[in-house]
Amino acid sequence: MPGASGPARADGGPTGGAYGPDAASGGGQQGAARPGGPQGPGTQGPGPHGAGARAALSGSLAPGIDGARQVLAAGGAPEALADKAVRALGEQAGETLREDPWRLLAVAGVRPEQADTFARALLGPECGPGDERRGQALIGWLLEQAALAGHSALEASALRAALAARAVPDPDEALQTAIAEGEVLVFQDALDDPSAPPRPADAEDDEERPVRLLFGLDRFAMAEESVADGLSRLLNTFEPVPETDAEAEANASTSASADAEAPTEAGPEGTEEVDAEVDVDLAAEAGTDTDATAPDTAPTDAPAPGTADIAPRPPRVSAARWEAVAAAAPSSSAGELIRAAAHSGLVAHTGGEAARAEPAALIAATRALGLRAVGATHTADGRRRLADLVAEATAQYDASGVPAAPAPAAAAGQPAAVTLGGLLAGREGPGRDADGSLALDLLVVLDAPQLDLETAALLIESLADGTRLVLSGDPGVLWSAGPGRLFADLLAARCCPQVASRTPDFGPIGELVSGIGIGELSEVEAPEKEVVMVPVRDAGEAVHRTVQLVADSVPRAIGVPTAETQVITVGHGGAAGTRALNAVLKERLNPGPGKFGGFDPGDRVAYSPAPGRTVPGQVTGADADGLHLDCGGAPVVVPRDEVAGGALRHGWALTAHQAAGMRWPAAVVVVPGDAAPGLTRSWVYTAFGRGERHLSVVQGADQALLRAVAEIPAKDRTTRLRTLLNLQQAQWQADAS
């Protein structure tokens, strides 16, 4: 930010904050502000300072945007931040900022050095680096930035170092104050034995156990604990499967008698409100119109929301019948997965792209047994691919001669594949039982590494005791865009059955990606040009060759149209990032003035209905309601304020995180020379695996690409889920004994 904190660094970031040298080197993700977005306080000149600013702010402030705008102007900050400030701080945002200028850090895109400049303008001489308000705001900001980098918590040493780097004179005192005020939560996780019970802070044992001290924000801590509680509940409340059909029938009779005697219970309080919230946040993931609304209230004599025509829970299935469908599975790995799911409430399944046929076979087998089963994916593309695989597996079971049980009447005709957002919002899937839980006997979640903590917590809370949950995914791909690493922590905890697929990914692309997964980047034979390496000298040549490949070479030589080719690069910024590539690709493929908020009909776009979620689409038009998209054949309306707020980007080029969970007939992966700091094995594995028929790699990183594959598996994340799962299992075992 010019004028805020001294000369700019070569990488576009500031050399230091308003206090002390190199203040920008503290924790969290750094980087220059987004071009075209608000640059934060200080970009409109110094404004009134100290006494002048206080005089300008004397008296009462108007509520809402007007009051926020008044305070921002007095502090020399862009008044355009007023709307964001009200969304972050509430209707009294102006009053809040007047009392504590550093609360400006709660506004997305504002950095500490900018908040310092704003505070100095409002407070004058009384403003200093040791101000308690500054320390508390910095702690919250650092933890939020850590969450963006994937951490659900930070170690105390890392947080102290980050505060010291930003000129906080006594980091320990600042942390103690944050704990006392309830701004952060503190945890002591045992290092030697995660399954041992937690040790009270005031305990005086002769032998102290080594612990790590962690700090976290309450919403991420609660989500992580909720996930651990829910996974342990599903695992430990699962009842053993009866061995024979006779035992199953006897159990069914007993259960029916108990159900007839049990009083009817209302659904969980707040279920309808949660569903509505999910519907707003994740609507576009299922490719449905985000402008659709539902009635605010329902008639008092109507059934509970989502419970009409719900299939009753079918009778239990014997181990003998489970074994019959497992023996008829299309592969040995699919059979192993079916057997594991038959006898456990929680199963982890790992494998590559070809291994997706195994959870599809499990869904088909479970439905053949008359049970309610669906598979959930993160994207409409994943839903389409899973539905095709389930249909293929179902046809194989129909031809195998294995006796199939009739599906419950209300479950007949229900699709076997849904999107996760659609399932949680009630737009897809079987609906909910009278108690508010999803009306399912088996749920398979594909691409589990992309499952973030908060979505996982909501999903697992929606599953009743006795429901089987299978988390399936490729452990080599990038983790979720949000905090946590749920699937990796579940695998590391080893608290449930794990089935590793033995189905390899075939073809030159499959061979290349499989080698990357074990740390080897080798040449592969590609007689049909399935894999092509394109060396380049610099970023400019990388952009030129990328456009050439997408617009000409791939359609002509490979036969894949431009519309079915996806460009993938390391990040949004840089000379060969998504912004630069999309600008050049638009000019070549769909030139136009960008009259609809920077977009034109025919533009390929990437819509983010919620943080960490990307829905590809194409602009079809615009009106007063917003920008109209075609997302996988379904209409979506993006409101004007979301377009202006950055929820929509051009989508000819995506990052690997955005592309995770989706595949295209052809992929062009761009690895420029300046991309080396962002390269990891998981990034290369994810990016190179997005092409189905063809992969072109525009390679300018030289040896850095080889080093990343061989030596840097993934960017580490600080999480607590593995420890929490081990603690939960130890507690269940203790209670059982």
Secondary structure by P-SEA (a helix, b strand, c coil): cccccccccccccccccccccccccccccccccccccccccccccccccaaaaaaaacccccccaaaaaaaaaaacccccaaaaaaaacccaaaaaaaaccccccccccccaaaaaaaaaaccccccccccaaaaaaaaaaaaaaaaaaccccccaaaaaaaaaaaccccaaaaaaaaaaaccbbbbbbbcccccccccccccccccccbbbbbbbcaaaaaaaaaaaaaaaaaacccccccccaaaaaaaaaaaaaaaaaccccccccaaaaaaaaaaaacccccccccccccccccccccccccccccccccccccaaaaaaaaaacccaaaaaaaaaaacccbbbbbbccccaaaaaaaaaaaaaacbbbbbbcccaaaaaaaaaaaaaaaaaaaaccccccccccccccccccccaaaaaaccccccccccccccccbbbbcccccccaaaaaaaaaaccccbbbbbbccccccccccccaaaaaaaaacccbbbbbccccccaaaaaaaaaaaccbbbbbbccccbbbbbbccaaaaaaaaaaaaacccccccccccccbbbbcccccccccaaaaaaaaaacccccccccccccccccccccccccbbbbbbbcccccccbbbbcccbbbbbcaaaaaaccccccccccccccccccccbbbbbbcccccccccaaaaaaaaaccccbbbbbccccaaaaaaacccccccccccaaaaaaaaaaaaaaaac
